[in-house]
Amino acid sequence: MQLCNLMTRVKRGVAASKRRKNVLKMAKGFRWRRKSNYQAAKEALLKAGKYAHRDRRAKKRTMRGLFILRLNNALRLHGLKYNFFIKTLKDKKIEIDRKVLSRMAMEHPEVFKKFLEGLK
């Protein structure tokens, strides 16, 4: 008796159709051929994933630059410089990140002023 007679035939069209349909669904909103052609959509999604990953990292860098800029402007209003301020924080072993400090300076300037007075 042959082994191939015992096994049932597997038709794989449903799984392939589902996979293609899901790729095209994820490519919704893309322009031109990339939204309707499976091969182009698949490649576009791969690139979109790479760009998204890269830009999530880049966003963190740009936001840190923005926090530093805001903090520096707030410090200049009080007659301090950013580099001196950061060195003072490190010397006194105060670990508050730049995001918190810049938000404090923008949203609660009176608290930020008291914080600076306590630092001197």
N, C-alpha and C positions, 0 to 999 in steps of 0.2 A: 504494500500500500504506500502511496506517495504522500509526502508531508503536505504538499501544496493543496491537495484536495480537501484536507481537514480544515484549513484556514478559510475564513470568510473573506470576501473581497471588501477592501476598504476604499471608499470613495472620499477623496480629500477636498472636494470642491467647496464644501460648506466652510471649512476652517480657513481656506485661502480667501474666500469671498469676505468672510468676517474680518480677516486681517487687513485686507485692502480697504474695506469700508471704514474701518477704524482709523487707518492712516489718513484717508481722505477727510474724515470727520475732523481730525485734529488739524488738518491743513485748511480748514474753513477760514475765510478772511484773507488768505494769501492772494496774490495777484497773478493774473494771466494763467499760464499752463500749470503752475504750481498748485493750484487749488483743485484741478480736475483730472490731472494725469498722475497715475499712481507712482510711476518712477520719479517724476519731478517732485511730487509731494513728499515722497520718502526722503529724498536728498535735502529738500528744503527744511524738513523737520529735523534732520540731523544737524544741519548748520544752525538752525534756530536754537537748538539745545546747546550747541557750543557757544553761541553768542550770549545766550542767557546766563550760562555758567560764568563766562568771562566777565560779563557786565555786572553780575552780582558782586564779584570781587572788586571791580572798578568803582562801583557805587560806594562801597565802604571807604575807599581811598578819598573820593571826592567829598564825601560827607565829613570825614575827619578834617580835610582842608577847610571846609566851611565852618566847622566848629572852632578851629584855630583862628580863623579870620574874625569871627564874631567875638570871640574871647579877647583877642588883641584889641579890637575896637573898644570894647567895654573897659579894658584895662587902661587904655590911653586916656579915657575920660577921667580916670582917677589918678593919672600921672604915673602910671607904671608901664613897663614894657613886658611883652609876652615872655621872652627868654628869661628875664630876671624872676618873673612870677613862677614859672615852671621850676626853675632851679631852687627857689625858696620852698616850694611844695615838696620837692624831693629831699631837700636838706632836713625839713621838719617831718619827713616820712608821712605826709598826708597823701593818701591814694584816692583821689577823686578824678574820674576821667573827664576828658575835655567836653564830652557831650553834656554831662551833667552841669559842668561849670558854665558852658555857653548858654544852656537853657536857663540857668539861675540868673545869669547876667541879663538875659533878654526879658524873661517873664517876671522876675522878682529882683529888680535893681536894688531895693533897700536891703534885702537879705544879702545880696552880693557885696554891698558896701560894708556891711557889718563883718562879713567873712574876711574881706580885705583888711579891715582894721584889726581883727583878731590875728591876722597873719604877721603884722608888723611888729 
